[in-house]
Each structure stands twice: as structure tokens, then as C-alpha cells.
Amino acid sequence: MIINDISSNKAGVRPPIDSDYERDVARLYDDKQNDFNLLLGKDTQLVHHHFGIGDFDRRPGALADEESVQRRLHELENSQTDRLLDLLEGFGAEQRIFDGGSGRGGTAFMAHSRFGCFVEGATISRYQLDFAERQARDRGCDDRVGFNFMNMLRTGLAPGSFDAALTNETTMYVDDLKPLFREFARIVKIGGRYVFATWAINETNSDARRLTDAIDDHYVCTMHSRGAYLEALLDAGFIPYSVEQMDAEALPYWELRQRSEHRSTIEQLFIDGYRTRSVAYLMIAAERVAR
Ligand SMILES: C[S@@+](CC[C@H](N)C(=O)[O-])C[C@H]1O[C@@H](n2cnc3c(N)ncnc32)[C@H](O)[C@@H]1O
């Protein structure tokens, strides 16, 4: 069943955008239209707003032109999503995934292609909603992959209506993880899963905030510590069964992006972040348990 209907936000649920911060985040993504992400996805029509996992060819002369740099960056973005979806291995065609912060739909489409399952996405950017819905129609999967103008903190969706929730680099857009994970626990059935990828604050470095505050400023977000993630999962009734910290695999994407003519100031922040153990890249899978 596809919801695909903004009115599915039941009476009594606050509107999707209801604070200055949510307005700022929505504006950020409404304004990202003719952007680098679109360029990277031009051949596959998979448009992502997350980073990459994996290495690149470092031999002299390799990836020497902008086109090859962009092609490899996009492969790394897709590898990231493949790795996240590995955590849902065994998922069936009749099962349902909630994708919180679905962006332009890249992760939802890859999940559907791999498992044949239903996916329901939520975004607070109307531009992204229109883009992803158009893509679903073009791909001929709009009967199984739907998108909603919906806040993942307060979805209004029926309790226990999903076999899994996933978020791909979106949890840094809430200031408190606990209400978010409680909402996911509410809509995921007992025995269901929550899987996510995120960049987090590595508490190992007591000076981490120097870099992570600058990243927060750049992306209008609020990074959380590794400990805050684990605490919020347990608080909501999710028991983590796989926790991977993938800093070494997350770093090359940024080193390669430094070579692109589209680089900005953010690449060096992430490179320094991983090298100084200020930033951690996490993929976590957790099971929803009865309490
Ligand atoms: C970094 S992008 C990631 C997009 C997508 N998951 C991907 O991997 O390409 C963050 C996304 O989170 C969405 N977002 C931020 N806060 C949200 C909220 N409270 N509810 C729903 N979506 C939200 C933004 O609209 C955007 O689509």
C-alpha cells in the first residue's frame, strides 16, 4: 500500500514544518536543485544526498579528469547505499520500509530494486518530494515506492505498520535523537528493524567540536555523538545487533572530492575530522523488541 497523500498526516499531528529550524532545513533542500548531486547522478538517474564508501584508484594518471572523478564519486555513493541495504539482507517483496529523510529518492529506489519491497519516503522539502515522485513514475515503480511531505519526527503513520525503518544520513537534522527513535519504534513492528548510516561526533577527541561545529554550520545540522545514538536506540526499544564504524572507508570519498572542480570548504573539514578522530562514520542495525 502506498500512502502518497499529504492528508495522511492525521488530525492532531503538527504540520511537517513547524519551527524556524525546520524551515531552514527545508529551504536548504528546496534550494539544492541544479547542484553537484544532480550532476553525479546524471547517468544512473539515482540522485543522492549522502557521501561515499570505498576507495579510488590512486595510481599516477588515474582519475585525472573531472568526468572520471565524478563517475567514481557516484560509484562510491552507490556503494554506501549497497552497504546500508546489506543490513536488510533477506528482506522480501511484500515487506515495507519507511525511509526517513528520503531526499531525491536514491536510497528508496535502490532498496526497491534490490528487494522488490514497498518503500515510503518522508521529506520536508517540497522540491524533493516532487522530484522523487516524478522519478518513481519515470521508473515505473510508483505503485511500490511513494514519497510524502512529512516530518519523520511525527509521521502520523499507523503503529507497527512497517517491517523496517531506515535513515541515510538524516538523523543529524533533529536536535534530539530520542523522540525520533521513539517515533520509528512506534511505526516499526516488534521484530522489525531500524538501519541507518550517519556521521557522528567521535568522543575520543575532546576537541572534536572544533571541527563538528564547523560541519554543523555548513550543513545546517546538529551532529550527535556515538554514545547519544546508542543511548537513544535503547531508550526507544531498539537493540543494536550490528555497529560498524567505517571511518577508513569514508575518508577516500572526501580526498577524491578535493580533486573536483566543484569542491568547497567542506571536504577539508571531513578529512581533518576523520584523521583527528573527531568524526565517526557509523552504520548501525537494530531490532525492535517488545518491552
Ligand atoms: C542529507 S539529506 C539525505 C537524503 C537521502 N537520505 C539520501 O541519502 O540521499 C537529508 C534529508 O533529510 C530530510 N529531512 C531533514 N529533516 C527532516 C525531518 N524532520 N523530517 C523528514 N525529513 C527531513 C531533508 O529534507 C533531506 O531530504
The ligand as an SDF file (V2000), in Angstrom:
LIG
                    3D

 27 29  0  0  0  0  0  0  0  0999 V2000
   21.4770   14.7080    3.7940 C   0  0  0  0  0  0  0  0  0  0  0  0
   19.8970   14.5280    3.0540 S   0  0  0  0  0  0  0  0  0  0  0  0
   19.8130   12.7580    2.8440 C   0  0  0  0  0  0  0  0  0  0  0  0
   18.8080   12.3570    1.8070 C   0  0  0  0  0  0  0  0  0  0  0  0
   18.7270   10.8600    1.4870 C   0  0  0  0  0  0  0  0  0  0  0  0
   18.5280   10.0490    2.6440 N   0  0  0  0  0  0  0  0  0  0  0  0
   19.9300   10.3770    0.7500 C   0  0  0  0  0  0  0  0  0  0  0  0
   20.6420    9.5230    1.2580 O   0  0  0  0  0  0  0  0  0  0  0  0
   20.1610   10.8560   -0.3730 O   0  0  0  0  0  0  0  0  0  0  0  0
   18.8080   14.8680    4.4180 C   0  0  0  0  0  0  0  0  0  0  0  0
   17.3190   14.6890    4.1180 C   0  0  0  0  0  0  0  0  0  0  0  0
   16.6040   14.7360    5.3500 O   0  0  0  0  0  0  0  0  0  0  0  0
   15.4000   15.4610    5.1380 C   0  0  0  0  0  0  0  0  0  0  0  0
   14.9500   15.9210    6.4560 N   0  0  0  0  0  0  0  0  0  0  0  0
   15.5800   16.7260    7.3310 C   0  0  0  0  0  0  0  0  0  0  0  0
   14.8500   16.8620    8.4610 N   0  0  0  0  0  0  0  0  0  0  0  0
   13.7330   16.1150    8.2690 C   0  0  0  0  0  0  0  0  0  0  0  0
   12.5990   15.8340    9.0700 C   0  0  0  0  0  0  0  0  0  0  0  0
   12.4770   16.3310   10.3010 N   0  0  0  0  0  0  0  0  0  0  0  0
   11.6500   15.0220    8.5590 N   0  0  0  0  0  0  0  0  0  0  0  0
   11.7560   14.4880    7.3110 C   0  0  0  0  0  0  0  0  0  0  0  0
   12.8160   14.7240    6.5130 N   0  0  0  0  0  0  0  0  0  0  0  0
   13.7880   15.5200    6.9970 C   0  0  0  0  0  0  0  0  0  0  0  0
   15.7810   16.5430    4.1670 C   0  0  0  0  0  0  0  0  0  0  0  0
   14.6390   17.0710    3.5480 O   0  0  0  0  0  0  0  0  0  0  0  0
   16.6780   15.7100    3.2290 C   0  0  0  0  0  0  0  0  0  0  0  0
   15.8440   15.0410    2.3230 O   0  0  0  0  0  0  0  0  0  0  0  0
  1  2  1  0
  2  3  1  0
  2 10  1  0
  3  4  1  0
  4  5  1  0
  5  6  1  0
  5  7  1  0
  7  8  2  0
  7  9  1  0
 10 11  1  0
 11 12  1  0
 11 26  1  0
 12 13  1  0
 13 14  1  0
 13 24  1  0
 14 15  1  0
 14 23  1  0
 15 16  2  0
 16 17  1  0
 17 18  1  0
 17 23  2  0
 18 19  1  0
 18 20  2  0
 20 21  1  0
 21 22  2  0
 22 23  1  0
 24 25  1  0
 24 26  1  0
 26 27  1  0
M  CHG  2   2   1   9  -1
M  END
$$$$
